Amino acid sequence: MFSDFGSMELMLIVLVTLLVIGPERLPETLRTLGLWVGRISRSFSAMKVELEQEIGMDDVRRQLHNESVMAQMKQIEDDVKNTIQPPAVSAPSEGDTNPDSADNTSSANTP
């Protein structure tokens, strides 16, 4: 709420409030202000819950959750398919040499 205020602005507000209201009535004023802020906050919270119920936010959240779960399941299924049967890899060209393949052929010929 006070994220845009710096420390100097807050000090100025406190000083002006103390001068205008006075030190005798300041605690009572702050208590009353706190009560009003609490009432307004509860009122907005109740309105938010009522609006969410009216537009069916639970159904929307449930549907979004189900869609994300289905997308995750599809991704897992694709990963499993690629692990079992990897995509086709192009054959190496003449200029490509694979040192592992040379070792495999020479070790296969030796007893």
CYANA upper distance limits for C-alpha pairs under 8 A (distance plus 0.5 A):
  5 PHE  CA      9 GLU  CA      6.47
  5 PHE  CA     10 LEU  CA      7.10
  6 GLY  CA     10 LEU  CA      6.92
  7 SER  CA     11 MET  CA      6.66
  8 MET  CA     12 LEU  CA      6.68
  9 GLU  CA     13 ILE  CA      6.74
 10 LEU  CA     14 VAL  CA      6.66
 11 MET  CA     15 LEU  CA      6.60
 12 LEU  CA     16 VAL  CA      6.63
 13 ILE  CA     17 THR  CA      6.51
 14 VAL  CA     18 LEU  CA      6.55
 15 LEU  CA     19 LEU  CA      6.70
 16 VAL  CA     20 VAL  CA      6.53
 17 THR  CA     21 ILE  CA      6.29
 17 THR  CA     22 GLY  CA      8.07
 18 LEU  CA     22 GLY  CA      5.59
 18 LEU  CA     23 PRO  CA      6.60
 18 LEU  CA     26 LEU  CA      7.39
 19 LEU  CA     23 PRO  CA      8.37
 21 ILE  CA     25 ARG  CA      6.72
 21 ILE  CA     26 LEU  CA      6.62
 22 GLY  CA     26 LEU  CA      6.56
 23 PRO  CA     27 PRO  CA      8.22
 25 ARG  CA     29 THR  CA      6.59
 26 LEU  CA     30 LEU  CA      6.57
 27 PRO  CA     31 ARG  CA      6.64
 28 GLU  CA     32 THR  CA      6.68
 29 THR  CA     33 LEU  CA      6.54
 30 LEU  CA     34 GLY  CA      6.54
 31 ARG  CA     35 LEU  CA      6.78
 32 THR  CA     36 TRP  CA      6.79
 33 LEU  CA     37 VAL  CA      6.66
 34 GLY  CA     38 GLY  CA      6.62
 35 LEU  CA     39 ARG  CA      6.69
 36 TRP  CA     40 ILE  CA      6.62
 37 VAL  CA     41 SER  CA      6.54
 38 GLY  CA     42 ARG  CA      6.63
 39 ARG  CA     43 SER  CA      6.55
 40 ILE  CA     44 PHE  CA      6.69
 41 SER  CA     45 SER  CA      6.64
 42 ARG  CA     46 ALA  CA      6.58
 43 SER  CA     47 MET  CA      6.71
 44 PHE  CA     48 LYS  CA      6.59
 45 SER  CA     49 VAL  CA      6.80
 46 ALA  CA     50 GLU  CA      6.67
 47 MET  CA     51 LEU  CA      6.58
 48 LYS  CA     52 GLU  CA      6.62
 49 VAL  CA     53 GLN  CA      6.71
 50 GLU  CA     54 GLU  CA      6.71
 51 LEU  CA     55 ILE  CA      6.74
 52 GLU  CA     56 GLY  CA      6.40
 52 GLU  CA     57 MET  CA      5.58
 52 GLU  CA     58 ASP  CA      8.07
 53 GLN  CA     57 MET  CA      6.82
 53 GLN  CA     58 ASP  CA      7.92
 56 GLY  CA     60 VAL  CA      7.05
 57 MET  CA     61 ARG  CA      6.46
 58 ASP  CA     62 ARG  CA      6.52
 59 ASP  CA     63 GLN  CA      6.55
 60 VAL  CA     64 LEU  CA      6.63
 61 ARG  CA     65 HIS  CA      6.55
 62 ARG  CA     66 ASN  CA      6.62
 63 GLN  CA     67 GLU  CA      6.66
 64 LEU  CA     68 SER  CA      6.69
 65 HIS  CA     69 VAL  CA      6.64
 66 ASN  CA     70 MET  CA      6.60
 67 GLU  CA     71 ALA  CA      6.64
 68 SER  CA     72 GLN  CA      6.68
 69 VAL  CA     73 MET  CA      6.66
 70 MET  CA     74 LYS  CA      6.63
 71 ALA  CA     75 GLN  CA      6.72
 72 GLN  CA     76 ILE  CA      6.72
 73 MET  CA     77 GLU  CA      6.59
 74 LYS  CA     78 ASP  CA      6.67
 75 GLN  CA     79 ASP  CA      6.66
 76 ILE  CA     80 VAL  CA      6.65
 77 GLU  CA     81 LYS  CA      6.70
 78 ASP  CA     82 ASN  CA      6.63
 79 ASP  CA     83 THR  CA      6.59
 80 VAL  CA     84 ILE  CA      6.65
 81 LYS  CA     85 GLN  CA      6.31
 81 LYS  CA     86 PRO  CA      7.90
 82 ASN  CA     86 PRO  CA      5.00
 82 ASN  CA     87 PRO  CA      6.98
 92 PRO  CA     96 ASP  CA      6.55
 98 ASN  CA    102 ALA  CA      7.30
 99 PRO  CA    103 ASP  CA      6.90
100 ASP  CA    104 ASN  CA      6.75
101 SER  CA    105 THR  CA      6.88
102 ALA  CA    106 SER  CA      6.78
103 ASP  CA    107 SER  CA      6.54
104 ASN  CA    108 ALA  CA      6.58
105 THR  CA    109 ASN  CA      6.98
106 SER  CA    110 THR  CA      7.05
107 SER  CA    111 PRO  CA      8.41
